[in-house]
Amino acid sequence: MTEAIHIIDHSERVERLFEPYQDVLGEDYKAYRGHVYRVVTYAMHFLGGDDTHRALVETAFVYHDIGLWTKHDLAYLEPSEELALRDNAENGWGLDPELLRNAIHWHHKVTPYRGPHADVVNACRKGDWIDATGGKVRKGLSRDQVAQVEAAIPSYGFADVLQRLAKDLGGTAFKGNMRVLSHVFKI
């Protein structure tokens, strides 16, 4: 029997963080929100359910791709980081700025991150890889665990949203995906 995974499908913090960005996300809000909850679920699982860094994980994931919508650019890591760091400072959240930046900056890193707070950064990285690949990459989770998360938190077509943005912001889907690969993915 596969180990159950604790599903995080609601958080007051996530909902509060999304409020100022709902209009800019527009029709993509539900799809992005679902993605955020799935990756938070995976990341917290990799952290053993220890809530020590949950506020940071939730914050990082609300912001990790937000630059796609706020800057309309496929090179969205830096704009996403800047917004997260600005809001952290302006709102007095008290999150470690270096860790917040690293959790966002390295979330598409192909190989394990080796640096300060590697446990948190890698939990975020692995969580995003699982969801971004639709569970094809599972980072040690079983198919059943991924299926549990996907059944509990609908995608609302998140993969289609990403492909549409690649085309809309890149000129063609191919050019857009190449821009993402060259500006977002890290070795």
Number of C-alpha atoms within 10 A of each C-alpha: 4 9 9 12 17 15 19 18 17 12 12 8 13 21 14 10 17 18 9 10 16 15 12 12 18 10 11 17 17 17 20 23 24 21 25 28 24 27 27 27 24 32 27 26 18 20 18 11 15 10 11 10 15 17 14 20 26 24 24 28 29 26 24 29 22 23 20 20 18 15 12 15 19 25 20 21 25 17 20 26 24 14 16 24 21 13 14 17 13 10 9 9 13 10 15 11 16 11 20 23 20 21 27 25 22 22 26 23 18 13 12 15 21 10 11 11 13 16 16 23 28 25 25 30 27 26 28 26 21 21 23 17 11 16 19 12 17 18 15 10 17 14 13 14 20 22 13 15 22 18 10 14 21 17 20 16 14 21 17 12 15 20 16 15 21 23 16 15 18 19 11 15 17 13 14 23 19 15 18 18 14 12 14 18 16 14 9
